Amino acid sequence: MPIEIAGTLPAYISVAVPVAVDKLFSYYVPPEFQPFIQKGMRVTVPFGRRTLPGIVIETMQQAPMPNLRTIA
């Protein structure tokens, strides 16, 4: 079941990735994936020159910063 807040789908997510940094990373979710994004879901994200698996920790309707990368 998709998570909806005020009738809109999440366009941005915070993701935990398996790197030696204690920080979450934010990504844009393209419209075709927005109905399916949920907290706790596994996603694939670009990270530097690599693509890594990650876990969705938070969903958001507004971008926390400009120019976010898109989930893979």
Secondary structure, DSSP 8 states (H G I E B T S, - for coil): ----BTTB---EEEEE-SSS----EEEE--TTTGGG--TT-EEEEEETTEEEEEEEEEEESS-SSSS--B--
